[in-house]
Amino acid sequence: MKPEPVLLRGVTDSTELARRVLHTRLREVRRLAGGLERRDQLGLHNFRIACKRFRYALERFDGLETSLEAPAKSFALLQDALG
């Protein structure tokens, strides 16, 4: 599964960059959450990968906003639970 591209046109600062990246990665997680509900192997795999990308994005930007640390830890636990 390829990641959804992040549209960067017009980004002028790191806060806007973080917002766009996180929004795109979260949208991906939400779109693929059906794999968790269906519990099919490919759907679960794609959902897990989307969660991993979102977690990595959260960790990348937690220096800008410390409130991102807790969700990053929660997504790490979710990844572990999914395998």
Secondary structure as GFF3:
##gff-version 3
##sequence-region A 1 83
A	DSSP	alpha_helix	14	32	.	.	.	ID=ss1
A	DSSP	alpha_helix	34	38	.	.	.	ID=ss2
A	DSSP	alpha_helix	41	61	.	.	.	ID=ss3
A	DSSP	three_ten_helix	66	68	.	.	.	ID=ss4
A	DSSP	alpha_helix	69	82	.	.	.	ID=ss5
###
